[in-house]
């Protein structure tokens, strides 16, 4: 079912469209939660640190592909909102070929340069092999990551956010079952966890392709849509390249921070890695709401409905603020209990590190919630460069403060934790200032073209 987000109640349409994205990403994060739980409980703290140290590397590399797919999705949404279906199908063909080639190149480069990458990340010697073994398997599955996210972007651009959720649910169940089978009955090794993840991703990707060609065939390119259109390609590049840069800058900054954390030893790595999984799961709904909001903005931008765009921003901001306040209270109160789910009681230092991180950073989720809305807003109106600027501010501040403050003996890792919300709030203020002086006062619909 396709949803036209240019009509009807703004609040209702955004929430209904966002809910499947939120549940879908919750299932996707369940991959990481299940991996963390099984590795922590059955393979030990060293294996958990090895898998955890790889998290930011995998996130950074896949963010390049995800950014391209998100940019393509913005273009699909605009053309769908403008009812330019021929151009939309041509953009599908052009972007699929381009992103597919890029994904293969990324996959082989990642495998080729895995050792320099691990050295750059300051991976401790005692978990180096564990991290490398895990990453080799994950890297071979990069192309499946592209296929799933590309077709998910297409369906969401059409207003169908439920189908990606369905197939992701099947994939998550497979991942849980395979994790248990592989780790407990095949091989007690981090590679077993990686194989389970890749196989599950392949299942969701192939299922999405079959569904798209069978149920959405009217939006799949036909013979008269399969050609290279320079104008369409340039539009795709203008959205996707900047969105890709934004995603990669964001995750490169996170990877740099992970490198600093790695220098504090295995206990800190294990505690931080576990807390990040909890953290990501906690604020993930506002991230997905921001992505849904971007589709809402893109469709209405394509339809030239400026008033609806501005009202949507106000509504989305209120929803995000309320959720962030509630989830911050929960994380602050139950940080210890959440850490104990993944780590054994004897891992006292790692648990305390995670609690400290969650109670500092987790109290400030309102900052990241608003930032995700700015990202989605500026992508949706065709200004992805502003999203890049906000990302550079947020991550630049985080990296600089993390490196500076963590070197002060009396501060240490506390400096890393505090640098995160400081970066969020500075980026939020920048997004607000740009909106007030460059957008809110603008009178012409042509601004959104």
C-alpha positions as CSV (number, residue, x, y, z in Angstrom):
1,X,0.0,0.0,0.0
2,X,1.3,3.5,-1.0
3,X,0.7,6.5,1.3
4,X,0.3,10.0,0.0
5,X,1.8,12.2,2.7
6,X,0.7,15.4,1.0
7,X,-2.9,15.0,2.2
8,X,-4.8,14.5,5.5
9,X,-3.8,15.1,9.1
10,X,-0.1,16.0,9.5
11,X,0.3,14.4,13.0
12,X,-1.6,11.2,12.1
13,X,0.2,10.7,8.7
14,X,3.6,11.2,10.2
15,X,3.1,8.9,13.1
16,X,1.4,6.1,11.1
17,X,4.2,6.3,8.5
18,X,6.9,6.4,11.1
19,X,5.8,3.5,13.3
20,X,6.8,0.7,10.9
21,X,10.2,2.4,10.5
22,X,10.6,2.6,14.2
23,X,9.6,-1.1,14.8
24,X,11.7,-2.1,11.8
25,X,14.8,-0.5,13.2
26,X,14.1,-1.9,16.6
27,X,14.2,-5.3,15.0
28,X,17.4,-4.4,13.2
29,X,18.9,-3.2,16.4
30,X,17.8,-6.6,17.9
31,X,20.5,-8.1,15.7
32,X,23.1,-6.2,17.7
33,X,21.3,-6.8,21.1
34,X,21.2,-10.6,20.4
35,X,24.8,-10.6,19.3
36,X,25.9,-8.7,22.4
37,X,23.9,-10.9,24.8
38,X,25.1,-14.2,23.3
39,X,28.7,-13.1,22.9
40,X,28.8,-11.6,26.4
41,X,27.2,-14.6,28.1
42,X,28.7,-17.5,26.2
43,X,32.0,-16.2,24.7
44,X,33.2,-13.8,27.4
45,X,34.4,-10.2,27.8
46,X,37.3,-10.4,25.3
47,X,35.0,-11.7,22.5
48,X,32.5,-9.0,23.5
49,X,35.2,-6.4,23.2
50,X,36.3,-7.8,19.9
51,X,32.8,-7.6,18.4
52,X,32.2,-4.2,20.1
53,X,35.4,-2.7,18.7
54,X,34.2,-3.6,15.2
55,X,30.8,-1.9,15.6
56,X,31.9,1.6,14.7
57,X,34.0,0.3,11.8
58,X,31.0,-1.6,10.3
59,X,28.7,1.4,11.0
60,X,31.1,3.7,9.2
61,X,31.5,1.6,6.1
62,X,27.8,0.7,5.7
63,X,26.9,4.4,6.3
64,X,28.5,5.2,2.9
65,X,26.0,2.9,1.2
66,X,23.1,3.9,3.5
67,X,23.7,7.6,2.7
68,X,23.5,6.9,-1.0
69,X,20.3,4.9,-0.6
70,X,18.8,7.6,1.6
71,X,19.7,10.3,-1.0
72,X,18.1,8.2,-3.7
73,X,15.0,7.8,-1.5
74,X,14.7,11.6,-1.2
75,X,14.7,11.9,-5.0
76,X,12.1,9.1,-5.3
77,X,9.9,10.8,-2.8
78,X,10.0,14.2,-4.5
79,X,9.3,12.7,-7.9
80,X,6.5,10.5,-6.4
81,X,5.0,13.6,-4.7
82,X,5.2,15.5,-8.0
83,X,3.6,12.5,-9.8
84,X,6.6,12.3,-12.3
85,X,6.6,8.5,-12.5
86,X,8.6,8.2,-15.7
87,X,11.5,10.2,-14.2
88,X,11.1,8.3,-10.9
89,X,11.6,4.9,-12.7
90,X,14.6,6.2,-14.6
91,X,16.1,7.5,-11.4
92,X,15.6,4.0,-10.0
93,X,17.6,2.5,-12.8
94,X,20.4,5.1,-12.7
95,X,20.8,5.1,-9.0
96,X,20.7,1.3,-8.6
97,X,23.5,0.7,-11.1
98,X,25.7,3.4,-9.5
99,X,25.1,2.4,-5.8
100,X,25.5,-1.3,-6.7
101,X,29.0,-0.6,-8.2
102,X,30.0,1.6,-5.3
103,X,28.9,-1.2,-2.9
104,X,31.1,-3.8,-4.6
105,X,34.1,-1.4,-4.6
106,X,33.6,-0.7,-0.8
107,X,33.3,-4.4,-0.1
108,X,36.6,-5.3,-1.8
109,X,38.5,-2.3,-0.4
110,X,37.3,-3.1,3.1
111,X,38.6,-6.7,2.8
112,X,41.8,-5.5,1.2
113,X,42.7,-2.9,3.8
114,X,41.3,-4.5,7.0
115,X,44.7,-4.6,8.8
116,X,45.5,-0.9,8.3
117,X,41.9,-0.1,9.4
118,X,42.3,-2.2,12.6
119,X,45.7,-0.5,13.3
120,X,44.1,2.9,12.8
121,X,41.4,2.0,15.4
122,X,44.0,1.1,18.1
123,X,42.6,-2.4,18.5
124,X,44.4,-4.0,21.5
125,X,46.6,-6.9,20.6
126,X,44.6,-9.4,22.8
127,X,41.4,-8.9,20.8
128,X,42.9,-8.1,17.4
129,X,42.3,-11.5,15.9
130,X,38.8,-11.7,17.2
131,X,37.9,-8.4,15.7
132,X,39.5,-9.3,12.4
133,X,37.7,-12.7,12.2
134,X,34.4,-11.0,12.8
135,X,34.9,-8.2,10.3
136,X,36.0,-10.5,7.5
137,X,32.7,-12.3,7.5
138,X,30.6,-9.1,7.9
139,X,32.4,-7.4,5.0
140,X,31.5,-10.2,2.6
141,X,27.9,-9.4,3.4
142,X,28.1,-5.7,2.4
143,X,26.3,-6.2,-0.9
144,X,23.2,-7.6,0.9
145,X,23.2,-4.4,3.1
146,X,23.0,-2.4,-0.1
147,X,20.2,-4.5,-1.6
148,X,18.0,-4.3,1.5
149,X,18.4,-0.6,2.1
150,X,18.0,0.3,-1.5
151,X,14.6,-1.4,-2.0
152,X,13.5,-0.3,1.5
153,X,14.2,3.3,0.4
154,X,12.1,2.8,-2.8
155,X,9.2,1.4,-0.9
156,X,9.3,4.1,1.8
157,X,9.4,6.8,-0.9
158,X,6.1,5.4,-2.1
159,X,4.7,5.7,1.4
160,X,5.0,2.0,2.1
161,X,6.9,1.6,5.4
162,X,5.2,-1.6,6.5
163,X,6.7,-4.0,4.0
164,X,10.3,-3.4,5.0
165,X,9.2,-4.1,8.6
166,X,7.6,-7.4,7.7
167,X,10.7,-8.8,5.9
168,X,13.0,-7.4,8.6
169,X,11.0,-9.2,11.2
170,X,11.5,-12.5,9.4
171,X,15.2,-11.7,9.1
172,X,15.5,-10.9,12.8
173,X,13.9,-14.2,13.8
174,X,16.3,-16.0,11.6
175,X,19.2,-14.1,13.1
176,X,18.2,-15.1,16.7
177,X,17.8,-18.7,15.8
178,X,21.1,-18.9,13.8
179,X,23.0,-17.1,16.6
180,X,21.9,-19.7,19.1
181,X,22.5,-22.7,16.8
182,X,25.9,-21.5,15.5
183,X,27.4,-20.3,18.8
184,X,26.0,-23.1,21.1
185,X,26.1,-26.1,18.7
186,X,28.4,-25.4,15.8
187,X,31.4,-23.2,16.9
188,X,31.9,-21.1,20.0
189,X,33.6,-18.4,17.9
190,X,32.8,-14.7,17.0
191,X,32.7,-15.8,13.3
192,X,29.5,-17.8,14.1
193,X,27.8,-14.6,15.2
194,X,28.9,-12.9,12.0
195,X,27.7,-15.7,9.7
196,X,24.3,-15.6,11.4
197,X,24.0,-11.8,10.8
198,X,25.1,-12.0,7.1
199,X,22.7,-14.9,6.3
200,X,19.9,-13.1,7.9
201,X,20.6,-9.9,6.0
202,X,20.7,-11.9,2.7
203,X,17.2,-13.3,3.5
204,X,15.7,-9.9,4.1
205,X,17.4,-8.4,1.0
206,X,16.3,-11.2,-1.4
207,X,12.8,-11.1,0.0
208,X,12.5,-7.4,-0.5
209,X,13.6,-7.7,-4.2
210,X,11.1,-10.4,-4.9
211,X,8.3,-8.4,-3.3
212,X,9.2,-5.2,-5.1
213,X,9.2,-6.8,-8.5
214,X,6.0,-8.7,-7.9
215,X,3.9,-6.1,-6.0
216,X,5.3,-2.8,-7.1
217,X,6.1,-3.6,-10.7
218,X,4.5,-0.4,-12.0
219,X,7.3,1.5,-10.3
220,X,10.1,-0.8,-11.5
221,X,11.9,0.5,-14.7
222,X,10.6,-0.9,-18.0
223,X,12.5,-0.8,-21.3
224,X,11.7,2.8,-22.0
225,X,13.0,3.8,-18.6
226,X,16.4,2.0,-18.9
227,X,18.7,4.6,-20.2
228,X,21.2,7.1,-18.8
229,X,19.7,10.5,-18.2
230,X,22.3,13.1,-17.3
231,X,19.8,15.4,-15.6
232,X,18.4,12.7,-13.4
233,X,21.9,11.4,-12.6
234,X,23.0,14.9,-11.5
235,X,19.9,15.3,-9.3
236,X,20.6,11.9,-7.8
237,X,24.2,12.7,-7.1
238,X,23.3,16.1,-5.7
239,X,21.1,14.5,-3.0
240,X,22.9,11.2,-2.5
241,X,26.5,12.4,-2.5
242,X,25.9,15.0,0.2
243,X,23.7,12.6,2.2
244,X,26.5,10.0,1.9
245,X,29.0,12.5,3.1
246,X,26.8,13.4,6.0
247,X,26.4,9.8,7.0
248,X,30.0,9.0,6.6
249,X,31.3,12.1,8.4
250,X,28.9,11.3,11.3
251,X,30.1,7.7,11.6
252,X,33.7,8.5,10.9
253,X,33.6,10.8,13.9
254,X,32.1,8.0,15.9
255,X,34.9,5.7,14.7
256,X,37.5,8.2,15.8
257,X,35.9,8.4,19.3
258,X,35.9,4.6,19.4
259,X,39.6,4.7,18.7
260,X,40.1,6.9,21.8
261,X,38.0,4.6,23.9
262,X,40.1,1.6,22.7
263,X,43.2,3.2,24.2
264,X,41.7,2.8,27.7
265,X,41.7,-1.0,27.6
266,X,39.4,-4.0,27.2
267,X,37.1,-3.3,30.2
268,X,36.4,0.2,29.0
269,X,35.8,-1.1,25.4
270,X,33.4,-3.8,26.7
271,X,31.5,-1.3,28.9
272,X,31.3,1.4,26.2
273,X,30.3,-1.1,23.4
274,X,27.5,-2.5,25.5
275,X,26.3,0.9,26.6
276,X,26.3,2.1,23.0
277,X,24.0,-0.8,22.0
278,X,21.6,0.2,24.8
279,X,22.0,3.8,23.8
280,X,21.3,3.3,20.1
281,X,18.3,1.2,20.9
282,X,17.0,3.9,23.2
283,X,17.2,6.9,20.8
284,X,16.6,4.9,17.7
285,X,12.9,5.7,17.5
286,X,13.6,9.4,17.1
287,X,16.2,8.6,14.5
288,X,13.6,6.7,12.5
289,X,11.0,9.3,13.1
290,X,13.5,11.8,11.6
291,X,13.8,9.6,8.5
292,X,10.0,9.3,8.2
293,X,9.8,13.0,8.7
294,X,12.3,13.4,5.8
295,X,10.0,11.5,3.5
296,X,7.0,13.6,4.6
297,X,9.0,16.8,3.9
298,X,10.2,15.5,0.5
299,X,6.8,14.5,-0.7
300,X,5.3,17.8,0.3
301,X,8.3,19.7,-1.0
302,X,7.8,18.0,-4.4
303,X,4.1,18.9,-4.3
304,X,5.0,22.6,-3.4
305,X,3.0,22.6,-0.2
306,X,5.2,25.0,1.8
307,X,2.7,25.6,4.6
308,X,2.4,21.8,5.2
309,X,6.2,21.6,5.4
310,X,6.4,24.3,8.1
311,X,3.5,22.9,10.1
312,X,5.1,19.4,9.9
313,X,8.3,20.7,11.4
314,X,6.5,22.2,14.4
315,X,4.5,19.0,15.0
316,X,7.5,16.7,14.6
317,X,9.5,18.8,17.1
318,X,6.9,18.5,19.8
319,X,6.6,14.7,19.3
320,X,10.3,14.2,19.4
321,X,10.8,16.3,22.5
322,X,8.1,14.4,24.5
323,X,9.6,11.0,23.6
324,X,13.2,12.1,24.3
325,X,12.3,13.3,27.8
326,X,10.5,10.1,28.7
327,X,13.3,7.8,27.4
328,X,16.0,9.8,29.1
329,X,14.2,9.3,32.5
330,X,14.0,5.5,31.9
331,X,17.7,5.2,30.8
332,X,19.0,7.2,33.7
333,X,17.0,5.3,36.3
334,X,17.7,1.8,35.0
335,X,21.2,2.1,33.5
336,X,22.6,-0.5,35.9
337,X,19.9,-3.1,35.3
338,X,20.3,-2.6,31.5
339,X,24.0,-3.2,31.7
340,X,23.5,-6.3,33.7
341,X,21.4,-7.9,31.0
342,X,24.5,-8.1,28.8
343,X,27.4,-8.5,31.2
344,X,28.0,-10.9,34.0
345,X,28.0,-9.5,37.5
346,X,31.8,-10.1,37.9
347,X,32.5,-7.6,35.0
348,X,32.2,-4.8,37.6
349,X,34.5,-2.3,35.8
350,X,32.9,-2.7,32.4
351,X,29.4,-2.4,34.0
352,X,30.4,0.8,35.9
353,X,31.8,2.3,32.7
354,X,28.6,1.7,30.9
355,X,26.4,3.1,33.7
356,X,28.5,6.3,33.7
357,X,28.2,6.7,30.0
358,X,24.4,6.1,29.9
359,X,23.7,8.5,32.8
360,X,25.6,11.4,31.2
361,X,24.8,11.0,27.5
362,X,21.4,9.4,28.0
363,X,20.1,12.3,30.0
364,X,20.5,14.5,26.9
365,X,18.6,12.6,24.2
366,X,16.5,15.7,23.4
367,X,19.7,17.0,21.7
368,X,20.0,14.1,19.3
369,X,16.2,13.9,18.8
370,X,16.1,17.5,17.5
371,X,19.2,17.0,15.4
372,X,17.7,14.0,13.6
373,X,14.7,16.2,12.7
374,X,17.0,18.9,11.2
375,X,18.8,16.2,9.2
376,X,15.5,15.0,7.8
377,X,14.2,18.5,7.2
378,X,17.1,19.7,5.2
379,X,17.4,16.5,3.2
380,X,13.6,16.7,2.5
381,X,13.7,20.2,1.1
382,X,16.7,19.4,-1.1
383,X,19.3,21.1,1.0
384,X,21.4,18.1,2.1
385,X,24.5,20.4,2.3
386,X,23.1,21.9,5.5
387,X,22.8,18.4,7.0
388,X,26.4,17.9,6.3
389,X,27.3,21.2,8.0
390,X,25.3,20.2,11.1
391,X,27.0,16.8,11.2
392,X,30.5,18.4,10.9
393,X,29.6,20.7,13.8
394,X,28.2,17.9,16.0
395,X,31.0,15.3,15.3
396,X,33.8,17.9,15.0
397,X,33.0,19.2,18.5
398,X,32.7,15.6,19.8
399,X,36.1,14.5,18.4
400,X,38.0,17.6,19.4
401,X,36.6,17.6,23.0
402,X,37.1,13.8,23.3
403,X,40.7,13.9,22.3
404,X,41.4,17.0,24.5
405,X,39.5,16.2,27.6
406,X,40.3,12.5,27.8
407,X,44.0,13.4,28.0
408,X,43.4,15.3,31.3
409,X,44.1,12.7,34.1
410,X,41.4,14.1,36.4
411,X,38.8,13.8,33.6
412,X,39.7,10.8,31.5
413,X,36.8,9.0,29.8
414,X,34.3,11.4,31.3
415,X,35.5,13.9,28.8
416,X,34.5,11.6,26.0
417,X,31.0,11.1,27.4
418,X,30.3,14.8,27.9
419,X,31.6,15.8,24.5
420,X,28.7,14.0,22.8
421,X,25.7,16.1,24.1
422,X,27.7,19.3,23.8
423,X,28.2,18.5,20.0
424,X,24.5,17.8,19.6
425,X,23.3,21.0,21.2
426,X,25.7,23.2,19.2
427,X,24.5,21.6,16.0
428,X,20.8,22.0,17.0
429,X,21.4,25.8,17.5
430,X,23.0,26.1,14.1
431,X,20.1,24.3,12.5
432,X,17.6,26.6,14.2
433,X,19.4,29.8,13.3
434,X,19.6,28.8,9.6
435,X,15.9,27.9,9.6
436,X,14.8,31.2,11.2
437,X,16.9,33.4,8.9
438,X,16.9,31.4,5.6
439,X,13.7,29.5,5.5
440,X,11.0,30.7,7.9
441,X,11.1,34.2,6.5
442,X,11.2,33.0,2.8
443,X,8.0,33.6,0.8
444,X,8.5,31.8,-2.4
445,X,7.7,28.1,-3.1
446,X,10.6,28.0,-5.5
447,X,12.9,27.8,-2.5
448,X,11.9,24.2,-2.1
449,X,12.7,23.2,-5.7
